[in-house]
Amino acid sequence: MVDKLTILEIKKENSDGNKLDNIMKELNYLEPLVEDLDIPSHIINDLRSVNRKLWEVEDLLRVCEKQKCFDEGFITLARSVYKTNNERFELKTEINTITNSHLIEEKIHP
């Protein structure tokens, strides 16, 4: 839920019109629920920063894809996705611990 909230906040910064209306509906619903969880703000801020980094990297990857530019820069960006997702997973796990969540995300890698 916290992850979803931070992603919606990023979408809010990058959206307008009808999409923004839908994003705001979700944000308005989730914000009070997340506030009630009493998660330290620095953890939420860290998760938001990691999600923003993922957003930016994925945007850059889309540009590379559109330009058919698969050079060393593309490889570096692509590798940063899984590294940043690992950071995200650690923060989400920390939030699950703080909230005593019974819903635990499991990562499965080859």
C-alpha positions as CSV (number, residue, x, y, z in Angstrom):
1,M,0.0,0.0,0.0
2,V,2.9,2.4,0.8
3,D,4.6,1.5,-2.4
4,K,1.4,2.1,-4.4
5,L,1.1,5.5,-2.6
6,T,4.6,6.6,-3.5
7,I,4.1,5.5,-7.1
8,L,0.9,7.5,-7.3
9,E,2.7,10.6,-6.0
10,I,5.2,10.3,-8.8
11,K,2.5,9.8,-11.4
12,K,0.7,12.9,-10.0
13,E,3.9,14.9,-10.7
14,N,3.9,13.6,-14.3
15,S,0.2,13.5,-15.3
16,D,-2.6,15.9,-16.1
17,G,-6.3,15.8,-17.2
18,N,-8.4,12.7,-16.7
19,K,-5.4,10.6,-15.6
20,L,-4.7,13.1,-12.9
21,D,-8.3,12.9,-11.7
22,N,-8.0,9.1,-11.3
23,I,-4.6,9.3,-9.6
24,M,-6.0,11.8,-7.1
25,K,-9.0,9.5,-6.3
26,E,-6.5,6.7,-5.4
27,L,-4.2,9.1,-3.5
28,N,-7.1,10.5,-1.5
29,Y,-8.1,7.0,-0.6
30,L,-4.7,5.7,0.3
31,E,-3.2,8.6,2.1
32,P,-5.2,8.3,5.4
33,L,-4.7,4.5,5.4
34,V,-0.9,4.9,5.1
35,E,-0.8,7.6,7.8
36,D,-2.6,5.2,10.1
37,L,0.3,2.7,9.7
38,D,2.7,5.0,11.5
39,I,5.7,4.3,9.3
40,P,8.7,6.5,9.9
41,S,8.7,9.3,7.2
42,H,12.3,8.6,6.3
43,I,11.4,5.1,5.1
44,I,8.5,6.4,3.0
45,N,10.8,9.1,1.6
46,D,13.4,6.5,0.7
47,L,10.9,4.3,-1.0
48,R,9.6,7.4,-3.0
49,S,13.2,8.2,-4.0
50,V,13.8,4.6,-5.2
51,N,10.5,4.6,-7.1
52,R,11.4,7.9,-8.7
53,K,14.8,6.6,-9.7
54,L,13.1,3.6,-11.3
55,W,10.6,5.9,-13.1
56,E,13.5,8.0,-14.5
57,V,15.6,5.0,-15.6
58,E,12.6,3.3,-17.3
59,D,11.9,6.6,-19.2
60,L,15.5,6.6,-20.4
61,L,15.3,3.0,-21.4
62,R,12.2,3.8,-23.5
63,V,14.1,6.6,-25.2
64,C,16.9,4.2,-26.0
65,E,14.5,1.6,-27.3
66,K,12.7,4.1,-29.5
67,Q,16.1,5.3,-30.9
68,K,17.3,1.6,-31.2
69,C,20.3,2.6,-29.2
70,F,21.5,-0.5,-27.3
71,D,25.0,0.7,-26.4
72,E,26.9,0.6,-23.1
73,G,24.6,3.3,-21.7
74,F,21.6,1.2,-22.3
75,I,23.2,-1.8,-20.6
76,T,24.1,0.3,-17.6
77,L,20.5,1.6,-17.4
78,A,19.0,-1.9,-17.8
79,R,21.3,-3.3,-15.0
80,S,20.3,-0.5,-12.7
81,V,16.7,-1.6,-12.9
82,Y,17.2,-4.8,-11.1
83,K,19.7,-3.2,-8.6
84,T,17.2,-0.5,-7.8
85,N,14.3,-3.0,-7.6
86,N,16.4,-4.8,-5.0
87,E,16.6,-1.6,-3.0
88,R,12.9,-1.2,-3.3
89,F,12.3,-4.8,-2.1
90,E,14.4,-4.1,1.0
91,L,12.4,-1.1,1.9
92,K,9.1,-2.9,1.3
93,T,10.3,-5.7,3.5
94,E,11.2,-3.2,6.2
95,I,7.7,-1.7,6.0
96,N,6.2,-5.2,6.2
97,T,8.2,-5.8,9.4
98,I,7.2,-2.4,11.0
99,T,3.5,-3.1,10.2
100,N,3.6,-6.8,11.1
101,S,2.2,-7.5,7.7
102,H,1.1,-11.1,7.0
103,L,1.3,-10.4,3.3
104,I,5.0,-10.9,2.4
105,E,6.4,-10.3,-1.1
106,E,8.7,-13.1,-2.2
107,K,11.4,-12.5,-4.8
108,I,12.3,-15.4,-7.1
109,H,15.5,-15.2,-9.1
110,P,17.2,-17.8,-11.2
